[in-house]
């Protein structure tokens, strides 16, 4: 998934939130896999994700889900 179609403001906010979540999980003794699992994501079996990969994957998942709009 490329970020070419994502609104830059949405990406910036999602990245900030993903960093905040990852920092909280790290502070509680969790791993990058735990952070990804909290959002229903999983890493490929041949790769062990680091924190940078986990943060970007979380931000991408937040940007890919459609947001609800008010009527």
Z-matrix of the N, CA and C atoms (Angstrom, degrees):
N
C 1 1.444
C 2 1.517 1 108.75
N 3 1.295 2 116.84 1 127.32
C 4 1.455 3 120.64 2 177.73
C 5 1.516 4 109.57 3 -98.16
N 6 1.307 5 114.78 4 157.49
C 7 1.459 6 119.26 5 -178.99
C 8 1.519 7 112.33 6 -94.24
N 9 1.335 8 118.54 7 13.65
C 10 1.453 9 121.23 8 -177.66
C 11 1.526 10 112.42 9 -65.80
N 12 1.306 11 117.04 10 -30.72
C 13 1.457 12 120.62 11 -176.69
C 14 1.528 13 113.92 12 -95.42
N 15 1.315 14 117.47 13 2.94
C 16 1.465 15 121.36 14 -177.52
C 17 1.526 16 109.20 15 -94.00
N 18 1.302 17 115.58 16 135.81
C 19 1.452 18 121.38 17 175.57
C 20 1.531 19 108.66 18 -58.33
N 21 1.332 20 118.90 19 127.94
C 22 1.468 21 120.82 20 -177.52
C 23 1.533 22 113.48 21 -58.37
N 24 1.313 23 116.92 22 -35.86
C 25 1.459 24 119.59 23 178.45
C 26 1.519 25 111.03 24 -67.54
N 27 1.333 26 116.64 25 -41.93
C 28 1.458 27 120.22 26 177.83
C 29 1.523 28 110.13 27 -63.40
N 30 1.342 29 117.55 28 -42.06
C 31 1.464 30 120.72 29 179.52
C 32 1.528 31 110.46 30 -62.59
N 33 1.322 32 117.51 31 -43.46
C 34 1.466 33 121.43 32 -179.18
C 35 1.525 34 110.93 33 -62.22
N 36 1.318 35 117.07 34 -43.88
C 37 1.456 36 120.56 35 179.73
C 38 1.523 37 111.36 36 -68.69
N 39 1.321 38 117.65 37 -39.75
C 40 1.460 39 121.18 38 178.72
C 41 1.515 40 111.12 39 -66.01
N 42 1.313 41 116.67 40 -39.36
C 43 1.454 42 120.68 41 178.53
C 44 1.530 43 110.95 42 -65.29
N 45 1.316 44 116.72 43 -40.94
C 46 1.473 45 120.22 44 177.59
C 47 1.516 46 111.86 45 -63.82
N 48 1.333 47 116.76 46 -42.34
C 49 1.457 48 120.12 47 178.82
C 50 1.523 49 111.06 48 -67.10
N 51 1.335 50 116.65 49 -40.25
C 52 1.467 51 120.53 50 179.20
C 53 1.527 52 110.55 51 -63.66
N 54 1.324 53 117.57 52 -39.14
C 55 1.470 54 120.61 53 176.45
C 56 1.521 55 111.12 54 -63.65
N 57 1.315 56 116.05 55 -39.57
C 58 1.462 57 120.74 56 179.44
C 59 1.526 58 111.06 57 -64.36
N 60 1.318 59 116.73 58 -43.89
C 61 1.463 60 121.48 59 178.97
C 62 1.526 61 110.15 60 -65.31
N 63 1.343 62 116.50 61 -44.58
C 64 1.462 63 120.34 62 -179.74
C 65 1.531 64 110.97 63 -63.37
N 66 1.319 65 117.32 64 -38.30
C 67 1.462 66 120.34 65 178.60
C 68 1.527 67 111.17 66 -64.74
N 69 1.319 68 116.60 67 -39.81
C 70 1.465 69 120.32 68 178.93
C 71 1.529 70 111.03 69 -65.40
N 72 1.326 71 116.92 70 -42.11
C 73 1.466 72 120.55 71 179.27
C 74 1.522 73 110.22 72 -68.08
N 75 1.334 74 117.71 73 -39.59
C 76 1.464 75 121.61 74 177.22
C 77 1.527 76 110.66 75 -62.44
N 78 1.327 77 116.32 76 -43.42
C 79 1.461 78 121.30 77 -178.87
C 80 1.529 79 111.32 78 -64.03
N 81 1.330 80 116.52 79 -30.21
C 82 1.460 81 120.90 80 179.08
C 83 1.521 82 112.75 81 -86.18
N 84 1.348 83 116.40 82 4.45
C 85 1.462 84 120.17 83 176.61
C 86 1.510 85 114.59 84 92.03
N 87 1.308 86 117.52 85 13.34
C 88 1.461 87 120.96 86 -178.52
C 89 1.524 88 112.12 87 -83.90
N 90 1.312 89 114.87 88 174.19
C 91 1.461 90 121.95 89 -179.60
C 92 1.529 91 109.01 90 -113.48
N 93 1.337 92 117.16 91 169.80
C 94 1.461 93 118.96 92 175.74
C 95 1.531 94 112.52 93 -59.16
N 96 1.330 95 117.11 94 -33.41
C 97 1.463 96 120.13 95 177.08
C 98 1.527 97 110.91 96 -63.53
N 99 1.332 98 116.80 97 -37.46
C 100 1.469 99 120.77 98 177.94
C 101 1.523 100 110.95 99 -64.80
N 102 1.328 101 116.17 100 -40.37
C 103 1.470 102 120.23 101 179.34
C 104 1.517 103 110.34 102 -64.08
N 105 1.314 104 117.05 103 -43.13
C 106 1.458 105 120.34 104 179.40
C 107 1.520 106 111.14 105 -67.82
N 108 1.318 107 117.22 106 -38.04
C 109 1.456 108 121.06 107 179.52
C 110 1.530 109 111.53 108 -65.33
N 111 1.330 110 118.01 109 -29.89
C 112 1.453 111 121.39 110 178.28
C 113 1.528 112 111.69 111 -63.23
N 114 1.322 113 116.88 112 -24.79
C 115 1.461 114 121.53 113 178.01
C 116 1.518 115 112.60 114 -105.38
N 117 1.320 116 116.78 115 11.52
C 118 1.451 117 121.00 116 178.27
C 119 1.517 118 113.88 117 75.85
N 120 1.327 119 117.02 118 23.22
C 121 1.458 120 122.03 119 -179.64
C 122 1.517 121 109.54 120 -105.32
N 123 1.316 122 115.68 121 156.81
C 124 1.455 123 119.76 122 174.64
C 125 1.517 124 108.53 123 -139.76
N 126 1.305 125 115.67 124 150.84
C 127 1.461 126 121.38 125 178.77
C 128 1.521 127 109.11 126 -85.32
N 129 1.313 128 115.43 127 159.28
C 130 1.463 129 118.69 128 176.42
C 131 1.522 130 108.71 129 -66.05
N 132 1.320 131 118.18 130 146.65
C 133 1.462 132 121.29 131 -174.61
C 134 1.530 133 114.10 132 -61.55
N 135 1.311 134 117.45 133 -27.48
C 136 1.464 135 119.58 134 -177.69
C 137 1.526 136 113.15 135 -88.56
N 138 1.326 137 117.89 136 -0.03
C 139 1.459 138 120.95 137 -176.85
C 140 1.524 139 110.68 138 -131.25
N 141 1.314 140 115.92 139 133.58
C 142 1.459 141 121.43 140 173.29
C 143 1.525 142 107.65 141 -97.06
N 144 1.333 143 117.62 142 116.44
C 145 1.463 144 119.15 143 -175.76
C 146 1.526 145 112.39 144 -71.57
N 147 1.311 146 115.41 145 146.68
C 148 1.452 147 120.63 146 171.33
C 149 1.533 148 106.90 147 -99.62
N 150 1.313 149 117.11 148 -177.69
C 151 1.456 150 120.04 149 -175.46
C 152 1.523 151 111.87 150 -66.71
N 153 1.333 152 117.55 151 -37.16
C 154 1.462 153 120.51 152 179.28
C 155 1.536 154 110.66 153 -60.97
N 156 1.315 155 115.76 154 -45.79
C 157 1.470 156 120.10 155 179.36
C 158 1.526 157 110.27 156 -63.63
N 159 1.310 158 117.21 157 -41.47
C 160 1.462 159 120.90 158 -179.18
C 161 1.528 160 111.14 159 -63.85
N 162 1.327 161 116.75 160 -43.65
C 163 1.467 162 120.64 161 -179.44
C 164 1.528 163 110.34 162 -62.98
N 165 1.324 164 117.52 163 -44.67
C 166 1.459 165 120.05 164 -179.82
C 167 1.528 166 111.86 165 -66.71
N 168 1.319 167 117.03 166 -37.67
C 169 1.466 168 120.21 167 178.77
C 170 1.528 169 110.63 168 -65.94
N 171 1.321 170 117.02 169 -39.63
C 172 1.460 171 120.71 170 178.76
C 173 1.527 172 110.06 171 -66.08
N 174 1.323 173 117.13 172 -43.93
C 175 1.468 174 120.82 173 179.15
C 176 1.525 175 110.63 174 -63.21
N 177 1.315 176 117.71 175 -40.67
C 178 1.461 177 120.35 176 178.39
C 179 1.522 178 111.30 177 -64.85
N 180 1.324 179 116.52 178 -38.45
C 181 1.462 180 118.35 179 179.60
C 182 1.526 181 110.85 180 -66.92
N 183 1.327 182 117.30 181 -35.09
C 184 1.461 183 119.45 182 178.01
C 185 1.524 184 111.32 183 -69.94
N 186 1.309 185 117.51 184 -33.99
C 187 1.457 186 120.28 185 179.53
C 188 1.524 187 112.46 186 -78.60
N 189 1.308 188 117.69 187 -23.23
C 190 1.467 189 119.48 188 -176.19
C 191 1.519 190 112.91 189 -84.88
N 192 1.319 191 117.87 190 -21.61
C 193 1.468 192 119.68 191 178.73
C 194 1.510 193 109.07 192 -80.02
N 195 1.320 194 117.90 193 132.33
C 196 1.455 195 119.50 194 -179.35
C 197 1.527 196 111.03 195 -67.68
N 198 1.299 197 115.41 196 139.67
C 199 1.460 198 119.59 197 179.22
C 200 1.521 199 109.40 198 -88.74
N 201 1.294 200 115.82 199 151.84
C 202 1.460 201 121.14 200 178.44
C 203 1.520 202 108.89 201 -80.66
N 204 1.287 203 115.32 202 145.26
C 205 1.447 204 120.61 203 178.09
C 206 1.520 205 109.68 204 -117.58
N 207 1.293 206 115.32 205 146.46
C 208 1.458 207 119.92 206 178.23
C 209 1.524 208 110.14 207 -72.18
N 210 1.283 209 116.11 208 152.70
C 211 1.475 210 120.34 209 -178.92
C 212 1.499 211 111.76 210 -73.80
